[in-house]
Amino acid sequence: SLRKKTENRFMKRSLKRRLFLLLLAGILLCTGRTTLAAETPVEEAPNIGAEFAVIFNADDGGEILYGKNETVPVYCGFLPRVMTCLLIVESGRDLNEEVTVTEEMLVNTPIVSNVKLKAGDRISWKDLMICITVANSQEAAVAAATTLEGSLPEFVKKMNARAKELGATETRFTNVTGKYVRNTRQISTLSDCAKIISEAIKHPEIADPAAERTCSVTVNGKKRDVLTRNMLIEKVSAYYNANAKGLFIYSETSSNSSIATYRKDSSRKIISLAVTNEGLGSLYKDAGVLLKFSQNRYVRKPLLTKGKAMAEVKIRYGKDTDFVVLTTAEELTALVPKIYGEDTVVTTFQIPEELEAPVEKGSVLGTVT
């Protein structure tokens, strides 16, 4: 069944890493790739009801650790607002510069948020992003997009182009608000979402407010509190989870619900992302299961230590020796399930059988997998 296939998917994934090998007489540059052997134990899957879910390592560019239907097209309502914030940061604008909200922006906003921005309001780019991430403000997203590119269609083009650059090839944006439209063409996959979210939260201007329950913004020179819609991190909520931190939430009665979050006590950003048609209560429950699973199951392990002798290469016409030893110049680590041991890592080399002297220190010679 599809569920059984996805439960074992981690076994079939490979973890890509970059590695430098150092020759005693030269340096060997290696692009490493570690693969879990097929005979290793089956990784147990989290017990969730969500139809779509991933756990991914945002620190390594969205590397997926666990997936359930992660390559199947799905609607993820918060993703357009994440991409909007990413393009704001990447625009190079002074984030303290103010934007003026216009009547046209509000006309193009399907649902006004609890921030209640009005025509004539002045608010900085930084505070616009707080409104977008914390309060899911559609009017803030429209104001940002219109100001940056002059029109919503032009901004959407830029969103789609940036998604392709990030490798999110199955993602298609049609609006900036995330508002669900029946028979929408705005679609993605959770593996694509992992790539986009990983890039976005590299920027503290996006990640920091998205993880907070409340934030303060300045509108027309006056402070205004912005409250989260994410009940997973709201202490007075029945769905509060003390281990959760941010990040993004979406729910509409006409569509599905989606959430992205990570553990509060983790120095690593191992993100849990789930999408369900069962409503917010079920979504928050599944998010908690995924958080606990990611904490208990995954650990960063060293696969190769710095300075470890790895291989020998013959040298022709050498003056004092007929071989050199290759050693690692950097440590190679990977985030893997705790059940996998050192005996499950298979190492192979892509290096020449022999070299011709002279071989200079610092030479780049091959790769290790």
N, C-alpha and C positions, 0 to 999 in steps of 0.2 A: 504494500500500500504506500501511498505518498508519505504518510506519517512515518512509516518504518524507514523509508529511504532517507528522510530528512534527519531522523534520529541518529543515523550513522554517518551523516555527511562530513563531520569533522575529520573522520578517518581518511576521507578522500581528498581533503584540502592540503595544500602545501603552503608553508610559511616562507615568504621571500625575504631575504636579508642581503645586505651588502657586507663584504668582508675583505680585509686587506691581508695578504700574506707577505711576510718579510723574508727575503733571502739573506742568509748570512753574508752573501756577496751581492745581494740586490733585493728589490722589493717586488712582490708578485701581487697584482691587484686582482681580487676575486669577487665575483658576484655570486653570493651563496644562496642556496635554496635547500631547506631541510624538509624531508618528507617522512611522515610517520609510516612505519612499515605496516603492511596489510594484516599481519598476524597479531597486531597489538590488540589490547582489550577494547570492547565496544563501549563507547562513551554514552552513558545514560542521558536521556533527554529530559528537560524540565517538564513538569506536568502542568501544562497551561491549556486554556480553552481557545485562546486567540488563534485565528486562522493564519495569521502571518506574524513572524517574529524573527529577530536576529539579536545576537550578542556580538558586538564587534569592538575591536581594539582601535580606538580613535587615535592613539599615540603612534600607531603604525599605519596611518592612512586609510583606516576603515577595514582592516583585515578582519574577516568574519570568523568567529570562533564557533558559533552555533547558528544554524539557520533552519527556518521552517517556511517553505514556500517563498524564499527570499528572492527568487528570480522570476516569480509570477507577477504580472502587472497588477498594481493595486493603487487605490487613491490614498494619498497621504496628505491630509489637509494643511498641516503646518509647514510643509516643505517649501511652498512659495515664499512664505515670510522669512524662512531661514535664508533662502537664496537672495531675497531682497536685502537683508542685513549684510550678507557677505559682499554684495555689489556696492553697498554704501561704503563699507570699510575700504574696499579695493579701489574706489573711485579717486582716492587721494584727497578728498575734500577735508577741510578743517572741520573736525567733528564738533567744535564749539560754535561754528557758524550757524546762524538761525535760518530756518525755513518758514515761509508764511503760508498758512493753510488758506485755500481759496474755495469759493462756492463750487467751482467746477470739480474740484477734488472730492468734495462731499457728495455731489451728485453721482459720481462714479464709485461711491462706497456702498456696497450692499447692506452692511450692518455696522452701525456706529458702536464703538466699544464703550466701556465704562469710563474711559479717559475723556470722552465727549469733546473732542477737538472741534472748534467752530471756525467759520470763515473769519479771517483776520488774525487768528491766533499765531503767535510767533514761538517757535520751539527749535532747539538745536538738533543737529543730526544725531548726536549722542543720545539725547532724550527721546528722539523719534524711535531709535532702536530699542530703547527700554520699553516704550509703549508697544512696539511690535512683538517683542519677545515675552514680556511679562504679562501684558493685558491682551495679547492677540489682537491688537488694534488694527482693524482694516483701514481706517481713515489715515492712520500714520503710514501704512505701507503704500497707499495710493499717493499720499503727499510726497513721500520720498521718491517713488518711481517717476512721477510726473515732473518733479523738479530736476532730477538727474538727467532724464532723456527727452523731456519735452512732451512726451505722450506715453500712455500705457502700452500701446502696441510696440513702440520702439524699445521700451524697457523689457517687455516680454521676449523680444528677439534676443536681447543681450542675455537674459536669463538662460535661454535655451543654448546659446553659444557657449556660455560659461559651463553649463552642465556637461556638454560634450568634451570640453577641455579637461574636466575633472574625471572623465571616463564614465560618466553617467549616461551611457548611450541609449538606455531604454526610457529616459525621462523626457516628458513633454510638458512644458508650462503653457497655460493659456491666460492666466491672470496672476496678480500679485497678492491677492487677499486670501486665497485658499478657499474661497466660497465655492461650495459644491454646486455644479450645474448638471442636471440630468443628461445622461449620454455624453458626459464630459470627455474631452480628449486630453484633459490634464491628468497624466498618469505617470507612475514610476514603478520601480521595484525596490524592495528593501535593501538589496545589495547596492543599488544606486544611491539610496538615501544615506547609507553608511558613508559613502565617499563624500557626499555634499556636506553632511553634518560634521565629519571629521575635519574638513577644510574650514568650515565656518567657526568651530569652537577653538581653532588655533588663535583666534583674536579675542582677547579678554573683554573687549567692548561688547561682544556678543555673548560669550560664555558666562561671564560674571553675573550680569543682571538676570539671565535666563535661569540661573540657579537660585534666585532669591524669592522669598515670599512677597516682600514689599520693596518698592523702590520709590525714590523721590525724583520728580522731574520739575523743570521750570517752564511755565507757560506764561507769556506776557510779563516776565519778570517776577512771577509769583510761584512759590512752591506748591506742588500738588502731588499727593500720594497715588501710586499706581499699585493695584493689588493683583496678585497672581490668580489665574483661573485653574491652576494645577492643584487639585485637592490632595495630591500625594504628598505635597510639601507644606500644606496648610494645617497648622497644629490643631485648629478647632474642628477640622473635618473628620468625619467618620472613616475616611480613607487614608488618613495620615500615616506615613511610613517614616519612622525616625532614621532609616538608613538611606532614604532617597534624597537626591539633590537635582533639582531642575529636570529636564531642560525645556522641552517643548510639549505642547498639548493641543489637541484639536478634537472637537466633537460637534456634530450637528445631527438633529433628528432625521434629516433626509439622507444622511450618509453614514459612513462608519466612524469609528473613533480611533485616534492614534496617539501614541505617547513615546517620548524618548527621555531616558533618565539614566543616572549613574549613582554609584554608592558615595555617600557623603564622606566616609572614612578612608577612601582609597586615593592614593597619590597618582594612580594610573586612571585614565579615562576609559574604562571598559563600559561601553554604552549598551543599554538594553532598549530595544525598540519593538513595539507591538502594535498591531492593527487588528481590530475586531469589529464585528457587526452586532455584538452582544451588549453594547452600551458601556458607559463609563465605569460603572461598578465592577463589571467583569474585567475591564481593562486595567484598573488600578490593582486588582487582585493579581492578575497575570504579571504586571510590572514588578510587584513585590517578589513573586516567585523567581522571575528572571534575575533580579538583583541578588537574591540569596544564592542562586545557582552560580552566577558569575563569581561571587566571592569565594564559594566553597570549592569550585572545580578547577579554577585556572591559576597558574603561577608562572612567573617569569623564571626560566631556567637558563643557565649558561650552556651553550652547545659547544663552543670552542673558547678556550682561554687565551689570553694574550701571551705571545711568546712560545706557544706550543709547537714543537717540531712536527711537521705534517708529512713531508715527502722529500725524496732526493731526485735530482736531475743530473744526468751525465753531462760532462763538459769535454768538448774536443779541443785539443791544442792548449789545454790549461798549463800554466807555468809551474804551479806548485800543487795542484790537485786535479782530480778527474771527476769531481762531483761537487754540488752545492746542496745544502739542506734548506728547505722551505719552512719558515715558521710564521705563525700568525702575528700580524701587527696590531690587531684590535680584537677585543672580545666580541663573540657572536652570541646573542641571546634570542630567545623566542618565548612568547606567551603560549603555554601549552597546558592541556589538562594534567592535573596532578597524577593521574593514574599512569601516565607514560613515563618510562624510565630511560636511562641512557642507552640501554641495549636496543631501543626502538629507533634510534637515529642512525641512518645510513649515510656515510660520507663517500663521495667520489670526486675525482679530480679531472680537470680539463687543462693539462699542462703538456708542453712538448716532451718527447722522449729524450731529447738531448739538445744541448746548446753549444754554440761555438764561442770560444773565448775571443775577446775579453767580455766578461759580464760585469757591468758596473753596479755598484751599490745604488739602490733606488730604482732599478729597472722594474717595469711591469711586465709580467710574463704569462698569466693565465687565470683560471678560475677554479673554485672549489664548489661542489654541490653537496 
